[in-house]
Amino acid sequence: MNDFLDALRWLGNADHWRGPDGVPTRFVEHLWLSSLSLLIVCVIAIPIGLWLGHIRRGGTLAINISNIGRAVPTFAVLVLLFMTPLGLSDWTIIIALVVFGLPPVLTNTYVGVHEVDQDAVDAARGMGMAATQVVRKVELPLAIPLIVNGVRLAAVQIVATATVAALVAGGGLGRIITAGFGRGDRPQMIAGAILVAALALLIEALMEILQRRVDPLRRSERRRLVERPAGV
């Protein structure tokens, strides 16, 4: 309990919120690494998952391949990438985070599209829609809640895992933890962990709100309540 209170006092010290090693600088670094990694994950995984779910073939193989990222420790990936020409760079960290974030987005996208009611798909095809139109106008809207859930899982995992970037001289909130460890400063170490946990919880809450917003069933229910005549 005393360590936790000391960590809060560390966070309350204005000196720790200024300069190149201050909390705001490390926060921006952490957010930059996490956001870019998540963006790359979405650009790669969502189109592949949409198409595989649409054609209903190859999804299991793709998911099993992407799950290798879960089996291999992130730190091991960082060390292997460090031995490549990339060396110590932000891209070393970003690639490792992308490998770690791909599985939940690819899996949820594939499952979300694959589980769309086949009658709705057949009706769209009967209306003369092309394959891309079926994906864009039927399958994607119905699968979007599950896709966003996959993005939410990946976002939280990436934010938490980006902390290990400090182990290979990367930036982010993990530098606060490693600096405290190097000096034997337990309050600083705990303060860094609190900051990472707080950021992960914030991302979780924001993504939960987004998931509720994009759910077509919830939207139709809200629209029905708004359009309901008074007294009904």
C-alpha positions as CSV (number, residue, x, y, z in Angstrom):
1,M,0.0,0.0,0.0
2,N,2.8,2.4,0.8
3,D,4.4,1.7,-2.6
4,F,1.2,2.5,-4.3
5,L,0.9,5.8,-2.4
6,D,4.5,6.6,-3.2
7,A,3.7,5.9,-6.9
8,L,0.8,8.4,-6.7
9,R,3.1,11.0,-5.2
10,W,5.6,10.3,-8.0
11,L,2.8,11.0,-10.5
12,G,1.9,14.1,-8.6
13,N,5.4,15.5,-8.9
14,A,5.4,18.2,-11.6
15,D,9.1,17.5,-12.5
16,H,8.1,14.1,-13.9
17,W,5.7,15.8,-16.4
18,R,8.3,17.9,-18.1
19,G,11.2,17.4,-20.4
20,P,12.1,14.7,-23.0
21,D,11.7,11.9,-20.4
22,G,8.4,13.4,-18.9
23,V,5.1,11.5,-18.8
24,P,3.5,13.5,-21.7
25,T,6.5,12.7,-24.1
26,R,6.4,9.0,-23.2
27,F,2.6,9.0,-23.6
28,V,2.7,10.5,-27.1
29,E,5.4,8.0,-28.0
30,H,3.4,5.1,-26.7
31,L,0.2,6.3,-28.5
32,W,2.1,6.8,-31.7
33,L,3.6,3.3,-31.7
34,S,0.2,1.7,-30.8
35,S,-1.9,3.7,-33.2
36,L,0.3,3.1,-36.2
37,S,0.6,-0.6,-35.4
38,L,-3.2,-0.9,-35.1
39,L,-3.8,1.0,-38.3
40,I,-1.4,-1.4,-40.2
41,V,-3.2,-4.4,-38.6
42,C,-6.6,-3.2,-39.8
43,V,-5.3,-2.4,-43.3
44,I,-3.9,-5.9,-43.6
45,A,-6.4,-8.1,-41.6
46,I,-9.8,-6.6,-42.4
47,P,-9.6,-6.9,-46.3
48,I,-8.2,-10.4,-46.0
49,G,-10.9,-11.4,-43.5
50,L,-13.7,-9.9,-45.5
51,W,-12.7,-11.7,-48.7
52,L,-12.0,-15.1,-47.0
53,G,-15.3,-14.8,-45.2
54,H,-17.1,-13.9,-48.4
55,I,-15.7,-16.8,-50.4
56,R,-16.0,-19.1,-47.3
57,R,-12.7,-20.8,-48.1
58,G,-9.2,-20.6,-46.7
59,G,-10.2,-18.9,-43.5
60,T,-9.1,-21.6,-41.1
61,L,-5.6,-21.7,-42.7
62,A,-5.2,-17.9,-42.6
63,I,-6.3,-17.8,-38.9
64,N,-3.9,-20.6,-37.9
65,I,-1.1,-18.8,-39.6
66,S,-1.9,-15.5,-38.0
67,N,-2.2,-17.2,-34.6
68,I,1.6,-18.0,-34.8
69,G,1.9,-14.4,-33.6
70,R,0.2,-15.4,-30.3
71,A,2.5,-18.4,-29.8
72,V,5.7,-16.5,-30.3
73,P,6.6,-14.1,-27.4
74,T,6.7,-10.5,-28.5
75,F,10.1,-10.0,-27.0
76,A,11.5,-12.9,-29.1
77,V,10.1,-11.2,-32.2
78,L,11.8,-7.9,-31.2
79,V,15.1,-9.7,-30.7
80,L,14.9,-11.4,-34.1
81,L,14.0,-8.1,-35.8
82,F,16.8,-6.4,-34.0
83,M,19.2,-8.8,-35.9
84,T,17.8,-7.6,-39.3
85,P,18.9,-4.4,-41.1
86,L,16.1,-2.6,-39.2
87,G,18.1,-2.8,-36.0
88,L,16.9,-0.5,-33.2
89,S,14.1,1.5,-34.8
90,D,10.4,2.3,-34.4
91,W,9.7,-0.1,-37.3
92,T,11.2,-3.0,-35.3
93,I,8.7,-2.4,-32.6
94,I,5.8,-1.7,-34.9
95,I,6.3,-4.9,-36.9
96,A,6.4,-6.9,-33.7
97,L,3.2,-5.3,-32.5
98,V,1.5,-5.9,-35.9
99,V,2.3,-9.6,-35.7
100,F,0.8,-9.7,-32.2
101,G,-2.3,-7.7,-33.2
102,L,-3.3,-9.5,-36.4
103,P,-5.0,-12.6,-35.0
104,P,-8.0,-11.1,-33.2
105,V,-8.8,-8.7,-36.1
106,L,-8.4,-11.3,-38.8
107,T,-10.3,-14.0,-36.8
108,N,-13.2,-11.7,-35.9
109,T,-13.5,-10.3,-39.4
110,Y,-13.6,-13.7,-41.0
111,V,-16.1,-15.2,-38.5
112,G,-18.3,-12.0,-38.7
113,V,-18.6,-12.2,-42.5
114,H,-18.8,-16.0,-42.6
115,E,-21.7,-16.1,-40.1
116,V,-23.8,-13.6,-42.0
117,D,-27.3,-15.0,-42.8
118,Q,-26.9,-16.8,-46.2
119,D,-30.5,-15.8,-47.1
120,A,-29.5,-12.2,-47.0
121,V,-26.5,-12.8,-49.2
122,D,-28.5,-14.8,-51.7
123,A,-31.2,-12.1,-51.8
124,A,-28.5,-9.5,-52.6
125,R,-27.1,-11.7,-55.4
126,G,-30.6,-12.2,-56.7
127,M,-30.9,-8.4,-57.0
128,G,-27.9,-8.4,-59.3
129,M,-25.3,-7.2,-56.9
130,A,-21.7,-8.0,-57.8
131,A,-19.4,-9.7,-55.2
132,T,-17.8,-6.4,-54.1
133,Q,-21.3,-4.9,-53.6
134,V,-22.5,-7.9,-51.6
135,V,-19.4,-7.5,-49.3
136,R,-19.8,-3.7,-49.0
137,K,-23.6,-3.4,-48.7
138,V,-24.6,-6.6,-46.9
139,E,-21.8,-8.6,-45.3
140,L,-19.7,-5.8,-43.9
141,P,-22.6,-3.9,-42.2
142,L,-23.8,-7.1,-40.5
143,A,-20.3,-8.2,-39.5
144,I,-19.1,-4.7,-38.3
145,P,-19.9,-5.3,-34.6
146,L,-17.7,-8.4,-34.5
147,I,-15.0,-6.7,-36.5
148,V,-14.9,-3.7,-34.2
149,N,-14.7,-6.2,-31.3
150,G,-11.6,-7.7,-32.9
151,V,-10.1,-4.3,-33.3
152,R,-10.9,-3.5,-29.7
153,L,-9.1,-6.7,-28.5
154,A,-6.1,-5.9,-30.7
155,A,-6.0,-2.3,-29.6
156,V,-5.9,-3.2,-25.9
157,Q,-3.3,-5.9,-26.5
158,I,-1.1,-3.6,-28.5
159,V,-1.2,-0.8,-26.0
160,A,-0.3,-3.2,-23.2
161,T,2.4,-5.0,-25.2
162,A,4.0,-1.8,-26.5
163,T,5.5,-1.5,-23.0
164,V,8.1,-4.0,-23.9
165,A,9.5,-1.6,-26.6
166,A,11.5,-0.1,-23.8
167,L,13.5,-3.4,-23.5
168,V,15.0,-2.7,-26.9
169,A,15.6,1.0,-26.4
170,G,12.2,1.9,-27.8
171,G,10.0,4.8,-26.6
172,G,6.7,4.8,-24.8
173,L,5.5,4.5,-21.2
174,G,7.7,1.4,-20.8
175,R,10.7,3.7,-20.5
176,I,9.3,5.0,-17.2
177,I,9.2,1.4,-15.9
178,T,12.7,0.4,-17.1
179,A,14.2,3.7,-15.8
180,G,12.7,3.0,-12.4
181,F,14.0,-0.6,-12.5
182,G,17.5,0.6,-13.4
183,R,17.5,3.0,-10.4
184,G,15.8,0.6,-8.1
185,D,12.9,3.2,-7.8
186,R,9.8,1.1,-7.0
187,P,7.4,4.1,-7.0
188,Q,8.5,5.0,-10.5
189,M,8.1,1.4,-11.7
190,I,4.6,1.2,-10.2
191,A,3.7,4.7,-11.6
192,G,4.7,3.5,-15.1
193,A,2.5,0.4,-14.7
194,I,-0.4,2.6,-13.5
195,L,-0.1,4.8,-16.6
196,V,0.0,1.8,-19.0
197,A,-3.0,0.2,-17.3
198,A,-4.9,3.5,-17.3
199,L,-4.3,4.0,-21.0
200,A,-5.4,0.4,-21.8
201,L,-8.6,0.9,-19.8
202,L,-9.2,4.2,-21.6
203,I,-8.8,2.5,-25.0
204,E,-11.1,-0.3,-23.9
205,A,-13.8,2.1,-22.9
206,L,-13.6,4.1,-26.1
207,M,-13.7,1.0,-28.3
208,E,-16.6,-0.3,-26.3
209,I,-18.5,2.9,-27.1
210,L,-17.6,2.7,-30.8
211,Q,-18.7,-0.9,-30.9
212,R,-22.1,0.0,-29.5
213,R,-22.4,2.9,-32.0
214,V,-21.7,0.8,-35.1
215,D,-24.0,-2.1,-34.2
216,P,-26.8,-2.0,-36.8
217,L,-29.3,-3.6,-34.4
218,R,-28.7,-1.0,-31.8
219,R,-28.9,1.8,-34.4
220,S,-32.2,0.5,-35.7
221,E,-33.6,0.1,-32.1
222,R,-32.6,3.7,-31.3
223,R,-34.2,4.9,-34.6
224,R,-37.4,3.0,-33.8
225,L,-37.6,4.6,-30.3
226,V,-37.0,8.1,-31.8
227,E,-39.6,7.7,-34.5
228,R,-42.2,6.1,-32.2
229,P,-45.3,8.4,-31.9
230,A,-45.9,10.0,-28.6
231,G,-48.1,8.0,-26.3
232,V,-47.4,4.7,-28.1
